[in-house]
Structure formats: C-alpha cells, structure tokens
Amino acid sequence: MGTPLKPTDFARVMMLSTAARADLLEFFGSTLVQPSEINQLITQMSPEHSLSAPRQN
C-alpha cells in the first residue's frame, strides 16, 4: 500500500521533470510516507531547490 497524496501535493509532483515525477510517484505508490516528509521530498526534487541550495547529507 502506498501513500495517498493530497491534490495540491499531486499537482506539485506533476510540475517536476519527467524523471523526478516518475521516481516520486513510484516511491509514493510503494511506500508509506509521513505527510510531513511529502513536502520535503517534493522540494528536494524540484530544480529550483537543487540549483540554489546544497544538499544535506
């Protein structure tokens, strides 16, 4: 069972690149993710975030 997405979160995922969108939708469909983590994952996959801020390890 996967993670249900709110319509607003789904819309944000659909605005990502094809590869990022496929990765996240596959992940959300196969894994339970806490609602607080959904926003963080979408933000990390967005091109604006990856270009403007270094990734945390």
Backbone as XML, in Angstrom:
<?xml version="1.0"?>
<chain id="A" units="angstrom">
  <residue number="1" name="MET">
    <atom name="N" x="0.836" y="-1.179" z="0.000"/>
    <atom name="CA" x="0.000" y="0.000" z="0.000"/>
    <atom name="C" x="0.875" y="1.235" z="0.000"/>
  </residue>
  <residue number="2" name="GLY">
    <atom name="N" x="0.486" y="2.229" z="-0.758"/>
    <atom name="CA" x="1.284" y="3.434" z="-0.873"/>
    <atom name="C" x="0.731" y="4.577" z="-0.054"/>
  </residue>
  <residue number="3" name="THR">
    <atom name="N" x="1.260" y="5.740" z="-0.333"/>
    <atom name="CA" x="0.878" y="6.950" z="0.373"/>
    <atom name="C" x="-0.133" y="7.734" z="-0.457"/>
  </residue>
  <residue number="4" name="PRO">
    <atom name="N" x="-1.312" y="8.017" z="0.075"/>
    <atom name="CA" x="-2.241" y="8.871" z="-0.664"/>
    <atom name="C" x="-1.725" y="10.309" z="-0.671"/>
  </residue>
  <residue number="5" name="LEU">
    <atom name="N" x="-1.826" y="10.952" z="-1.816"/>
    <atom name="CA" x="-1.373" y="12.338" z="-1.930"/>
    <atom name="C" x="-2.562" y="13.288" z="-1.950"/>
  </residue>
  <residue number="6" name="LYS">
    <atom name="N" x="-2.407" y="14.428" z="-1.293"/>
    <atom name="CA" x="-3.398" y="15.490" z="-1.392"/>
    <atom name="C" x="-3.351" y="16.021" z="-2.823"/>
  </residue>
  <residue number="7" name="PRO">
    <atom name="N" x="-4.456" y="16.533" z="-3.329"/>
    <atom name="CA" x="-4.454" y="17.088" z="-4.694"/>
    <atom name="C" x="-3.378" y="18.152" z="-4.915"/>
  </residue>
  <residue number="8" name="THR">
    <atom name="N" x="-3.117" y="18.985" z="-3.918"/>
    <atom name="CA" x="-2.093" y="20.020" z="-4.091"/>
    <atom name="C" x="-0.692" y="19.415" z="-4.191"/>
  </residue>
  <residue number="9" name="ASP">
    <atom name="N" x="-0.431" y="18.360" z="-3.409"/>
    <atom name="CA" x="0.866" y="17.687" z="-3.491"/>
    <atom name="C" x="1.014" y="16.973" z="-4.831"/>
  </residue>
  <residue number="10" name="PHE">
    <atom name="N" x="-0.057" y="16.342" z="-5.301"/>
    <atom name="CA" x="-0.021" y="15.672" z="-6.600"/>
    <atom name="C" x="0.271" y="16.691" z="-7.705"/>
  </residue>
  <residue number="11" name="ALA">
    <atom name="N" x="-0.357" y="17.856" z="-7.641"/>
    <atom name="CA" x="-0.121" y="18.892" z="-8.650"/>
    <atom name="C" x="1.340" y="19.345" z="-8.631"/>
  </residue>
  <residue number="12" name="ARG">
    <atom name="N" x="1.915" y="19.478" z="-7.454"/>
    <atom name="CA" x="3.334" y="19.865" z="-7.355"/>
    <atom name="C" x="4.238" y="18.794" z="-7.944"/>
  </residue>
  <residue number="13" name="VAL">
    <atom name="N" x="3.916" y="17.527" z="-7.717"/>
    <atom name="CA" x="4.708" y="16.437" z="-8.294"/>
    <atom name="C" x="4.622" y="16.485" z="-9.817"/>
  </residue>
  <residue number="14" name="MET">
    <atom name="N" x="3.437" y="16.773" z="-10.343"/>
    <atom name="CA" x="3.252" y="16.785" z="-11.791"/>
    <atom name="C" x="4.009" y="17.929" z="-12.466"/>
  </residue>
  <residue number="15" name="MET">
    <atom name="N" x="4.437" y="18.921" z="-11.732"/>
    <atom name="CA" x="5.207" y="20.028" z="-12.300"/>
    <atom name="C" x="6.703" y="19.725" z="-12.347"/>
  </residue>
  <residue number="16" name="LEU">
    <atom name="N" x="7.134" y="18.609" z="-11.764"/>
    <atom name="CA" x="8.544" y="18.234" z="-11.769"/>
    <atom name="C" x="8.936" y="17.657" z="-13.130"/>
  </residue>
  <residue number="17" name="SER">
    <atom name="N" x="10.227" y="17.455" z="-13.325"/>
    <atom name="CA" x="10.708" y="16.832" z="-14.556"/>
    <atom name="C" x="10.138" y="15.416" z="-14.660"/>
  </residue>
  <residue number="18" name="THR">
    <atom name="N" x="10.162" y="14.880" z="-15.859"/>
    <atom name="CA" x="9.615" y="13.535" z="-16.082"/>
    <atom name="C" x="10.284" y="12.502" z="-15.186"/>
  </residue>
  <residue number="19" name="ALA">
    <atom name="N" x="11.601" y="12.557" z="-15.086"/>
    <atom name="CA" x="12.335" y="11.583" z="-14.272"/>
    <atom name="C" x="12.011" y="11.731" z="-12.789"/>
  </residue>
  <residue number="20" name="ALA">
    <atom name="N" x="12.012" y="12.972" z="-12.298"/>
    <atom name="CA" x="11.717" y="13.211" z="-10.883"/>
    <atom name="C" x="10.284" y="12.806" z="-10.564"/>
  </residue>
  <residue number="21" name="ARG">
    <atom name="N" x="9.372" y="13.143" z="-11.471"/>
    <atom name="CA" x="7.956" y="12.791" z="-11.280"/>
    <atom name="C" x="7.790" y="11.278" z="-11.206"/>
  </residue>
  <residue number="22" name="ALA">
    <atom name="N" x="8.415" y="10.558" z="-12.116"/>
    <atom name="CA" x="8.307" y="9.095" z="-12.120"/>
    <atom name="C" x="8.885" y="8.494" z="-10.843"/>
  </residue>
  <residue number="23" name="ASP">
    <atom name="N" x="10.023" y="9.008" z="-10.421"/>
    <atom name="CA" x="10.650" y="8.494" z="-9.194"/>
    <atom name="C" x="9.755" y="8.698" z="-7.975"/>
  </residue>
  <residue number="24" name="LEU">
    <atom name="N" x="9.250" y="9.914" z="-7.824"/>
    <atom name="CA" x="8.416" y="10.191" z="-6.654"/>
    <atom name="C" x="7.097" y="9.425" z="-6.682"/>
  </residue>
  <residue number="25" name="LEU">
    <atom name="N" x="6.445" y="9.376" z="-7.833"/>
    <atom name="CA" x="5.170" y="8.652" z="-7.895"/>
    <atom name="C" x="5.371" y="7.160" z="-7.627"/>
  </residue>
  <residue number="26" name="GLU">
    <atom name="N" x="6.463" y="6.605" z="-8.133"/>
    <atom name="CA" x="6.757" y="5.197" z="-7.845"/>
    <atom name="C" x="7.012" y="4.997" z="-6.354"/>
  </residue>
  <residue number="27" name="PHE">
    <atom name="N" x="7.780" y="5.904" z="-5.758"/>
    <atom name="CA" x="8.092" y="5.811" z="-4.336"/>
    <atom name="C" x="6.835" y="5.951" z="-3.490"/>
  </residue>
  <residue number="28" name="PHE">
    <atom name="N" x="6.021" y="6.979" z="-3.775"/>
    <atom name="CA" x="4.793" y="7.185" z="-3.014"/>
    <atom name="C" x="3.815" y="6.034" z="-3.200"/>
  </residue>
  <residue number="29" name="GLY">
    <atom name="N" x="3.842" y="5.386" z="-4.361"/>
    <atom name="CA" x="2.936" y="4.283" z="-4.625"/>
    <atom name="C" x="3.332" y="2.984" z="-3.948"/>
  </residue>
  <residue number="30" name="SER">
    <atom name="N" x="4.593" y="2.881" z="-3.539"/>
    <atom name="CA" x="5.055" y="1.616" z="-2.970"/>
    <atom name="C" x="5.446" y="1.702" z="-1.501"/>
  </residue>
  <residue number="31" name="THR">
    <atom name="N" x="5.467" y="2.896" z="-0.945"/>
    <atom name="CA" x="5.965" y="3.095" z="0.413"/>
    <atom name="C" x="5.049" y="4.029" z="1.186"/>
  </residue>
  <residue number="32" name="LEU">
    <atom name="N" x="4.860" y="3.748" z="2.441"/>
    <atom name="CA" x="4.130" y="4.685" z="3.296"/>
    <atom name="C" x="5.079" y="5.812" z="3.701"/>
  </residue>
  <residue number="33" name="VAL">
    <atom name="N" x="4.682" y="7.027" z="3.402"/>
    <atom name="CA" x="5.488" y="8.203" z="3.708"/>
    <atom name="C" x="4.664" y="9.099" z="4.622"/>
  </residue>
  <residue number="34" name="GLN">
    <atom name="N" x="5.298" y="9.616" z="5.642"/>
    <atom name="CA" x="4.616" y="10.525" z="6.559"/>
    <atom name="C" x="4.271" y="11.814" z="5.827"/>
  </residue>
  <residue number="35" name="PRO">
    <atom name="N" x="3.100" y="12.381" z="6.114"/>
    <atom name="CA" x="2.712" y="13.631" z="5.444"/>
    <atom name="C" x="3.768" y="14.736" z="5.563"/>
  </residue>
  <residue number="36" name="SER">
    <atom name="N" x="4.444" y="14.796" z="6.683"/>
    <atom name="CA" x="5.471" y="15.836" z="6.862"/>
    <atom name="C" x="6.661" y="15.638" z="5.929"/>
  </residue>
  <residue number="37" name="GLU">
    <atom name="N" x="6.887" y="14.410" z="5.483"/>
    <atom name="CA" x="8.007" y="14.132" z="4.590"/>
    <atom name="C" x="7.669" y="14.377" z="3.120"/>
  </residue>
  <residue number="38" name="ILE">
    <atom name="N" x="6.392" y="14.367" z="2.777"/>
    <atom name="CA" x="5.994" y="14.531" z="1.383"/>
    <atom name="C" x="6.474" y="15.871" z="0.850"/>
  </residue>
  <residue number="39" name="ASN">
    <atom name="N" x="6.213" y="16.950" z="1.568"/>
    <atom name="CA" x="6.639" y="18.278" z="1.133"/>
    <atom name="C" x="8.153" y="18.343" z="0.986"/>
  </residue>
  <residue number="40" name="GLN">
    <atom name="N" x="8.864" y="17.778" z="1.934"/>
    <atom name="CA" x="10.322" y="17.797" z="1.894"/>
    <atom name="C" x="10.848" y="17.053" z="0.664"/>
  </residue>
  <residue number="41" name="LEU">
    <atom name="N" x="10.278" y="15.901" z="0.357"/>
    <atom name="CA" x="10.725" y="15.134" z="-0.805"/>
    <atom name="C" x="10.435" y="15.866" z="-2.112"/>
  </residue>
  <residue number="42" name="ILE">
    <atom name="N" x="9.265" y="16.462" z="-2.214"/>
    <atom name="CA" x="8.927" y="17.208" z="-3.425"/>
    <atom name="C" x="9.879" y="18.393" z="-3.593"/>
  </residue>
  <residue number="43" name="THR">
    <atom name="N" x="10.150" y="19.103" z="-2.515"/>
    <atom name="CA" x="11.052" y="20.246" z="-2.568"/>
    <atom name="C" x="12.458" y="19.822" z="-2.973"/>
  </residue>
  <residue number="44" name="GLN">
    <atom name="N" x="12.933" y="18.714" z="-2.442"/>
    <atom name="CA" x="14.274" y="18.234" z="-2.781"/>
    <atom name="C" x="14.396" y="17.866" z="-4.256"/>
  </residue>
  <residue number="45" name="MET">
    <atom name="N" x="13.316" y="17.427" z="-4.859"/>
    <atom name="CA" x="13.343" y="17.006" z="-6.258"/>
    <atom name="C" x="13.135" y="18.167" z="-7.222"/>
  </residue>
  <residue number="46" name="SER">
    <atom name="N" x="12.747" y="19.335" z="-6.714"/>
    <atom name="CA" x="12.479" y="20.465" z="-7.602"/>
    <atom name="C" x="13.791" y="21.077" z="-8.083"/>
  </residue>
  <residue number="47" name="PRO">
    <atom name="N" x="13.845" y="21.481" z="-9.351"/>
    <atom name="CA" x="15.088" y="22.033" z="-9.896"/>
    <atom name="C" x="15.522" y="23.320" z="-9.208"/>
  </residue>
  <residue number="48" name="GLU">
    <atom name="N" x="14.581" y="24.143" z="-8.769"/>
    <atom name="CA" x="14.949" y="25.390" z="-8.100"/>
    <atom name="C" x="15.718" y="25.102" z="-6.818"/>
  </residue>
  <residue number="49" name="HIS">
    <atom name="N" x="15.281" y="24.100" z="-6.101"/>
    <atom name="CA" x="15.928" y="23.756" z="-4.833"/>
    <atom name="C" x="17.329" y="23.214" z="-5.079"/>
  </residue>
  <residue number="50" name="SER">
    <atom name="N" x="17.473" y="22.313" z="-6.030"/>
    <atom name="CA" x="18.770" y="21.677" z="-6.247"/>
    <atom name="C" x="19.794" y="22.656" z="-6.811"/>
  </residue>
  <residue number="51" name="LEU">
    <atom name="N" x="19.349" y="23.714" z="-7.505"/>
    <atom name="CA" x="20.281" y="24.693" z="-8.033"/>
    <atom name="C" x="20.665" y="25.750" z="-7.025"/>
  </residue>
  <residue number="52" name="SER">
    <atom name="N" x="19.783" y="26.040" z="-6.083"/>
    <atom name="CA" x="20.042" y="27.159" z="-5.185"/>
    <atom name="C" x="20.597" y="26.780" z="-3.824"/>
  </residue>
  <residue number="53" name="ALA">
    <atom name="N" x="20.470" y="25.556" z="-3.430"/>
    <atom name="CA" x="20.920" y="25.172" z="-2.091"/>
    <atom name="C" x="21.676" y="23.851" z="-2.130"/>
  </residue>
  <residue number="54" name="PRO">
    <atom name="N" x="22.746" y="23.762" z="-1.396"/>
    <atom name="CA" x="23.457" y="22.472" z="-1.337"/>
    <atom name="C" x="22.617" y="21.435" z="-0.612"/>
  </residue>
  <residue number="55" name="ARG">
    <atom name="N" x="22.782" y="20.197" z="-1.004"/>
    <atom name="CA" x="22.033" y="19.110" z="-0.369"/>
    <atom name="C" x="22.642" y="18.759" z="0.973"/>
  </residue>
  <residue number="56" name="GLN">
    <atom name="N" x="21.767" y="18.410" z="1.889"/>
    <atom name="CA" x="22.202" y="17.954" z="3.214"/>
    <atom name="C" x="22.413" y="16.449" z="3.167"/>
  </residue>
  <residue number="57" name="ASN">
    <atom name="N" x="23.431" y="15.981" z="3.847"/>
    <atom name="CA" x="23.661" y="14.521" z="3.910"/>
    <atom name="C" x="23.005" y="13.922" z="5.102"/>
  </residue>
</chain>
